[in-house]
Amino acid sequence: MQPKIRTRLTHLLGIQHPILCGGLMHLSDANYVAAVVNAGAMGFISALTFPDPKQLGDEIQKCRDLAGDKPFGVNLYISPRQDANDRLEKLLTVVRDEKVVVVETAGGNPGPIIPFMKEAGIKVIHKVPAVRFALSAERAGVDAVSLVGAECGGHPGYMMVGSMVQAADGPQKLSVPVILGGGIGHGSQLTAALAMGCEGVLMGTRMLVSSELQAHQNYKKRVIEGTGLDSIVVQKKLNNHHRVLDNQTAQAVLALENKGAENYEDYAHLLNGDLSKEAYASGNTDQGLLDYGQSACFANAIEPVRAIVTQFMQEAFDAKERLSELRTEYSE
Ligand SMILES: Cc1cc2nc3c(=O)[nH]c(=O)nc-3n(C[C@H](O)[C@H](O)[C@H](O)COP(=O)(O)O)c2cc1C
């Protein structure tokens, strides 16, 4: 039996391993999330993938059937645009009524919805790209924060702080547990993050090759071929830095940026999420902005989530062992 690493995060969520697998738009559904929690980590159903409240409720129930009594979470993206958050309130009500134990929030300030979640007994982990946002989230009452570095697939924030800096800086300044994300895909990084005071790690890109993920084999093969050097940050002009696979759509966005386009409307046809949704289904990875980060270098085979997590934890223990074998010498 594999030994366990206990941290404040494993206690908070009642999970075996200090690993979060973050919400994945169009991809983190009941099948995938149940596979993650059955492997001893924590997963999050992407609420915006099921924007109709009835659909989200059904997906949560399906996950409960597959995960038995294991807790699982929901990812809620908070838009900076208030009008886009009307839908959020309805989804939040489903999350409460379905008694989901933990929510991963991301995007805008979670402050306004925290009292609602606290009253419902829901734990909140807010995901941010810089310590200063984490401090605001802590003041607003979140239970933990995920700090993601510039290497991450998705939104690294306009400050583009690297994970190594986040890992050492965050735990010194925050009292709530800090989870490190961005470029994580090898277990030795968990050991390093723990050494720097973090309580766990968060993965997205590394998990894109999971067998249980509903995506075309050609898409997963593209991730396997990828090195992570083929990720690119776009939407800088919109101050919405977005790390994605370097494909035709990403290049078209860059070309518009270089021509001086600055408004969302100029890009809207390329940023349309339906393009990405279709790409995951068809395996045509030339189209859509496909969130994808530097940790693709660790994704070398299509495997069940359990195999990925088991190998990751073995790598973490191997790294711990290497550290314990290091000798400290004192000179006179
Ligand atoms: C394909 C994909 C889709 C994602 N979709 C979301 C999302 O809908 N909401 C969210 O909060 N984060 C999303 N993320 C970010 C992840 O949850 C996680 O924070 C990030 O992938 C961690 O960095 P890594 O990719 O270097 O592991 C997505 C990431 C990927 C790779």
The ligand as an SDF file (V2000), in Angstrom:
LIG
                    3D

 31 33  0  0  0  0  0  0  0  0999 V2000
   -8.0310   22.4780  -21.1690 C   0  0  0  0  0  0  0  0  0  0  0  0
   -8.0930   23.3360  -19.9360 C   0  0  0  0  0  0  0  0  0  0  0  0
   -9.2910   23.9420  -19.5790 C   0  0  0  0  0  0  0  0  0  0  0  0
   -9.3670   24.7350  -18.4280 C   0  0  0  0  0  0  0  0  0  0  0  0
  -10.5710   25.2840  -18.0610 N   0  0  0  0  0  0  0  0  0  0  0  0
  -10.6770   25.9680  -16.8830 C   0  0  0  0  0  0  0  0  0  0  0  0
  -11.9270   26.4470  -16.4300 C   0  0  0  0  0  0  0  0  0  0  0  0
  -12.9600   26.3010  -17.0810 O   0  0  0  0  0  0  0  0  0  0  0  0
  -11.9560   27.0970  -15.2330 N   0  0  0  0  0  0  0  0  0  0  0  0
  -10.8400   27.2840  -14.4740 C   0  0  0  0  0  0  0  0  0  0  0  0
  -10.9260   27.8540  -13.3830 O   0  0  0  0  0  0  0  0  0  0  0  0
   -9.6370   26.8400  -14.8910 N   0  0  0  0  0  0  0  0  0  0  0  0
   -9.5300   26.1890  -16.0610 C   0  0  0  0  0  0  0  0  0  0  0  0
   -8.3150   25.6960  -16.4630 N   0  0  0  0  0  0  0  0  0  0  0  0
   -7.1360   25.8680  -15.5790 C   0  0  0  0  0  0  0  0  0  0  0  0
   -6.9260   24.6260  -14.7000 C   0  0  0  0  0  0  0  0  0  0  0  0
   -8.0160   24.3890  -13.8470 O   0  0  0  0  0  0  0  0  0  0  0  0
   -5.6580   24.7730  -13.8530 C   0  0  0  0  0  0  0  0  0  0  0  0
   -5.7630   25.9240  -13.0420 O   0  0  0  0  0  0  0  0  0  0  0  0
   -4.4050   24.8970  -14.7090 C   0  0  0  0  0  0  0  0  0  0  0  0
   -4.4730   24.0140  -15.7930 O   0  0  0  0  0  0  0  0  0  0  0  0
   -3.1690   24.5850  -13.8870 C   0  0  0  0  0  0  0  0  0  0  0  0
   -2.0030   24.7700  -14.6460 O   0  0  0  0  0  0  0  0  0  0  0  0
   -1.3240   23.6010  -15.5320 P   0  0  0  0  0  0  0  0  0  0  0  0
   -2.1110   23.5590  -16.7940 O   0  0  0  0  0  0  0  0  0  0  0  0
    0.0610   24.0960  -15.7350 O   0  0  0  0  0  0  0  0  0  0  0  0
   -1.3980   22.3320  -14.7600 O   0  0  0  0  0  0  0  0  0  0  0  0
   -8.2060   24.9500  -17.6350 C   0  0  0  0  0  0  0  0  0  0  0  0
   -6.9870   24.3580  -18.0280 C   0  0  0  0  0  0  0  0  0  0  0  0
   -6.9150   23.5620  -19.1510 C   0  0  0  0  0  0  0  0  0  0  0  0
   -5.6010   22.9230  -19.5050 C   0  0  0  0  0  0  0  0  0  0  0  0
  1  2  1  0
  2  3  1  0
  2 30  2  0
  3  4  2  0
  4  5  1  0
  4 28  1  0
  5  6  2  0
  6  7  1  0
  6 13  1  0
  7  8  2  0
  7  9  1  0
  9 10  1  0
 10 11  2  0
 10 12  1  0
 12 13  2  0
 13 14  1  0
 14 15  1  0
 14 28  1  0
 15 16  1  0
 16 17  1  0
 16 18  1  0
 18 19  1  0
 18 20  1  0
 20 21  1  0
 20 22  1  0
 22 23  1  0
 23 24  1  0
 24 25  2  0
 24 26  1  0
 24 27  1  0
 28 29  2  0
 29 30  1  0
 30 31  1  0
M  END
$$$$
